[in-house]
Amino acid sequence: MDVNGETEREIGDLIHRFYWLVDHGRAAETAEMFSEDARLTYGAGAPTPGDLQGEAVRLAMRQRQDIAGLVTRHIVSNLMLTRRGEDRVDSALLLTVFRSEEPSRDPLPHTVADVEESFVRDAGRWRIERRTISPIFVRA
């Protein structure tokens, strides 16, 4: 089933807003973008690999905001959406992350990762139900 223009825009806006908030020191605001039973998986090579679920996902987003000195910029590309039902959409995208905890702010990418997500519409808004971040390239 195809994803219509309105749904494509809403999901795209959610994805881009999520990373913009993280990059601008407002990661705590992303907590509400996840569903009640959301699952977040960071693959091998991520700064903190492992699985989070439910409230732990929202807590991690609030804690991310408190990391002093960390500067990031996330670049999203190659977004593909697939409708899985009236209120379900899956996505796949390529994520390039620039990350620095040093004053030099070295401009080389830190990580290039494949991201697979599932979104569910809950009370009229799309929420992230599942996100798996699989780093492909990681700068040592």
Backbone hydrogen bonds in HBPLUS format (Angstrom, degrees):
<---DONOR---> <-ACCEPTOR-->    atom                        ^
c    i                          cat <-CA-CA->   ^        H-A-AA   ^      H-
h    n   atom  resd res      DA  || num        DHA   H-A  angle D-A-AA Bond
n    s   type  num  typ     dist DA aas  dist angle  dist       angle   num
A0008-GLU N   A0004-ASN O   2.90 MM   4  6.07 163.4  1.93 159.8 165.4     1
A0009-ARG N   A0005-GLY O   2.95 MM   4  6.09 156.3  2.01 144.9 150.9     2
A0010-GLU N   A0006-GLU O   2.93 MM   4  6.18 161.8  1.97 150.9 155.9     3
A0011-ILE N   A0007-THR O   2.92 MM   4  6.07 169.5  1.93 157.3 159.3     4
A0012-GLY N   A0008-GLU O   2.92 MM   4  5.93 162.2  1.95 145.2 151.2     5
A0013-ASP N   A0009-ARG O   2.80 MM   4  5.90 158.8  1.84 148.6 154.7     6
A0014-LEU N   A0010-GLU O   3.03 MM   4  6.21 153.1  2.10 141.2 148.3     7
A0015-ILE N   A0011-ILE O   2.96 MM   4  6.26 164.5  1.99 157.7 161.0     8
A0016-HIS N   A0012-GLY O   2.96 MM   4  6.17 174.9  1.96 156.8 158.2     9
A0017-ARG N   A0013-ASP O   2.82 MM   4  5.83 159.3  1.87 147.6 154.3    10
A0018-PHE N   A0014-LEU O   2.96 MM   4  6.02 158.7  2.01 146.5 152.2    11
A0019-TYR N   A0015-ILE O   3.28 MM   4  6.65 167.9  2.30 155.6 155.6    12
A0020-TRP N   A0016-HIS O   2.98 MM   4  6.11 154.2  2.04 147.4 155.5    13
A0021-LEU N   A0017-ARG O   2.89 MM   4  6.05 165.3  1.91 156.6 159.2    14
A0022-VAL N   A0018-PHE O   3.10 MM   4  6.42 163.2  2.13 152.1 156.6    15
A0023-ASP N   A0019-TYR O   2.91 MM   4  6.04 164.2  1.94 148.2 152.7    16
A0024-HIS N   A0020-TRP O   3.02 MM   4  6.11 125.7  2.32 141.9 155.3    17
A0024-HIS N   A0021-LEU O   3.22 MM   3  5.19 141.3  2.38  96.6 107.5    18
A0026-ARG N   A0021-LEU O   2.82 MM   5  4.81 155.0  1.88 161.8 153.2    19
A0029-GLU N   A0026-ARG O   3.02 MM   3  5.80 148.5  2.12 121.7 128.8    20
A0030-THR N   A0027-ALA O   2.91 MM   3  5.42 155.5  1.97 115.2 123.1    21
A0031-ALA N   A0028-ALA O   3.24 MM   3  5.73 159.6  2.29 111.3 117.0    22
A0033-MET N   A0030-THR O   2.83 MM   3  5.24 159.2  1.87 117.1 124.2    23
A0034-PHE N   A0031-ALA O   3.41 MM   3  6.00 171.7  2.42 115.2 117.5    24
A0128-ILE N   A0033-MET O   2.75 MM  95  6.10 163.4  1.78 153.4 156.7    25
A0035-SER N   A0128-ILE O   2.86 MM  93  5.76 161.5  1.89 144.2 142.0    26
A0038-ALA N   A0035-SER O   3.21 MM   3  5.00 158.7  2.26 114.4 110.6    27
A0054-GLY N   A0038-ALA O   2.74 MM  16  5.05 154.2  1.80 150.2 155.4    28
A0039-ARG N   A0129-GLU O   2.93 MM  90  6.33 144.0  2.06 134.1 144.3    29
A0131-ARG N   A0039-ARG O   2.90 MM  92  6.39 151.0  1.98 157.5 166.7    30
A0040-LEU N   A0052-LEU O   2.88 MM  12  5.11 164.6  1.90 144.5 149.2    31
A0052-LEU N   A0040-LEU O   2.80 MM  12  5.11 148.7  1.90 148.4 158.3    32
A0041-THR N   A0131-ARG O   2.81 MM  90  6.21 164.2  1.83 161.2 166.5    33
A0133-ILE N   A0041-THR O   2.82 MM  92  6.15 169.7  1.83 169.9 170.1    34
A0042-TYR N   A0050-GLY O   2.80 MM   8  5.20 172.0  1.81 159.8 161.0    35
A0050-GLY N   A0042-TYR O   2.84 MM   8  5.20 163.5  1.86 140.3 142.3    36
A0043-GLY N   A0133-ILE O   2.77 MM  90  5.90 160.3  1.81 177.1 173.6    37
A0046-ALA N   A0043-GLY O   3.09 MM   3  5.88 157.5  2.14 143.1 145.9    38
A0056-ALA N   A0053-GLN O   3.19 MM   3  5.48 141.6  2.35 138.6 130.3    39
A0057-VAL N   A0054-GLY O   3.02 MM   3  5.65 141.9  2.17 116.2 125.1    40
A0059-LEU N   A0055-GLU O   2.88 MM   4  6.10 157.5  1.93 153.5 160.5    41
A0060-ALA N   A0056-ALA O   2.99 MM   4  6.07 155.1  2.06 138.8 145.1    42
A0061-MET N   A0057-VAL O   3.14 MM   4  6.48 149.6  2.24 147.4 155.2    43
A0062-ARG N   A0058-ARG O   3.13 MM   4  6.44 152.2  2.21 144.3 151.6    44
A0063-GLN N   A0059-LEU O   2.86 MM   4  6.14 155.7  1.92 152.6 159.9    45
A0064-ARG N   A0060-ALA O   2.87 MM   4  6.00 144.7  1.99 141.6 151.1    46
A0066-ASP N   A0063-GLN O   2.96 MM   3  5.28 140.2  2.12 106.8 118.1    47
A0067-ILE N   A0064-ARG O   3.29 MM   3  5.64 171.3  2.30 113.7 115.6    48
A0071-VAL N   A0100-SER O   2.83 MM  29  5.29 166.6  1.85 159.3 164.0    49
A0100-SER N   A0071-VAL O   2.88 MM  29  5.29 148.9  1.98 152.8 160.9    50
A0073-ARG N   A0098-PHE O   2.93 MM  25  5.15 142.5  2.07 143.8 148.3    51
A0098-PHE N   A0073-ARG O   2.89 MM  25  5.15 169.2  1.90 153.7 157.2    52
A0075-ILE N   A0096-THR O   2.79 MM  21  5.05 161.7  1.82 153.5 159.4    53
A0096-THR N   A0075-ILE O   2.91 MM  21  5.05 165.2  1.93 147.3 152.2    54
A0077-SER N   A0094-LEU O   2.91 MM  17  5.18 153.7  1.98 153.2 158.7    55
A0094-LEU N   A0077-SER O   2.81 MM  17  5.18 176.4  1.81 154.8 154.2    56
A0080-MET N   A0092-ALA O   2.87 MM  12  5.31 152.3  1.95 157.7 165.1    57
A0092-ALA N   A0080-MET O   2.96 MM  12  5.31 144.0  2.09 147.0 155.6    58
A0082-THR N   A0090-ASP O   2.85 MM   8  5.15 157.7  1.90 149.1 151.8    59
A0090-ASP N   A0082-THR O   2.78 MM   8  5.15 170.1  1.79 157.1 157.5    60
A0084-ARG N   A0088-ARG O   2.88 MM   4  5.15 166.6  1.90 130.4 134.2    61
A0088-ARG N   A0085-GLY O   3.33 MM   3  4.94 174.3  2.34 104.8 103.8    62
A0121-ARG N   A0087-ASP O   2.94 MM  34  4.90 154.0  2.01 130.9 135.1    63
A0089-VAL N   A0119-PHE O   3.06 MM  30  5.16 157.9  2.11 137.1 142.5    64
A0119-PHE N   A0089-VAL O   2.67 MM  30  5.16 159.5  1.71 159.7 167.0    65
A0091-SER N   A0117-GLU O   2.85 MM  26  5.11 156.5  1.91 138.3 141.2    66
A0117-GLU N   A0091-SER O   2.97 MM  26  5.11 163.3  2.00 139.0 142.2    67
A0093-LEU N   A0115-VAL O   2.96 MM  22  5.32 147.6  2.07 148.1 156.8    68
A0115-VAL N   A0093-LEU O   2.96 MM  22  5.32 161.5  1.99 155.3 155.2    69
A0095-LEU N   A0113-ALA O   2.81 MM  18  5.11 171.2  1.82 159.7 162.1    70
A0113-ALA N   A0095-LEU O   2.76 MM  18  5.11 162.9  1.78 151.3 157.4    71
A0097-VAL N   A0111-THR O   2.76 MM  14  5.09 168.5  1.78 156.8 159.1    72
A0110-HIS N   A0097-VAL O   2.67 MM  13  5.62 154.7  1.73 152.4 161.5    73
A0111-THR N   A0097-VAL O   3.18 MM  14  5.09 158.6  2.23 137.0 142.4    74
A0105-ARG N   A0102-GLU O   3.16 MM   3  5.80 149.8  2.26 118.9 125.3    75
A0139-ARG N   A0110-HIS O   2.76 MM  29  5.02 166.8  1.77 152.1 154.3    76
A0112-VAL N   A0137-PHE O   2.90 MM  25  5.10 152.2  1.98 145.3 148.4    77
A0136-ILE N   A0112-VAL O   2.71 MM  24  5.69 169.8  1.72 153.0 156.4    78
A0137-PHE N   A0112-VAL O   3.10 MM  25  5.10 162.3  2.13 142.1 147.2    79
A0114-ASP N   A0134-SER O   2.99 MM  20  5.17 157.3  2.05 143.1 137.6    80
A0134-SER N   A0114-ASP O   2.81 MM  20  5.17 179.1  1.81 168.1 167.9    81
A0116-GLU N   A0132-THR O   2.99 MM  16  5.25 158.1  2.04 146.9 152.7    82
A0132-THR N   A0116-GLU O   2.81 MM  16  5.25 158.3  1.86 158.1 164.9    83
A0118-SER N   A0130-ARG O   2.84 MM  12  5.02 146.7  1.95 141.5 144.8    84
A0129-GLU N   A0118-SER O   2.79 MM  11  5.45 164.4  1.81 152.1 155.3    85
A0130-ARG N   A0118-SER O   3.26 MM  12  5.02 156.3  2.31 135.2 134.6    86
A0120-VAL N   A0127-ARG O   2.95 MM   7  5.46 154.8  2.02 150.0 157.9    87
A0127-ARG N   A0120-VAL O   2.86 MM   7  5.46 147.5  1.96 143.2 153.0    88
A0122-ASP N   A0125-ARG O   2.75 MM   3  5.37 166.0  1.77 154.4 150.5    89
A0125-ARG N   A0122-ASP O   3.10 MM   3  5.37 168.6  2.11 114.1 117.7    90
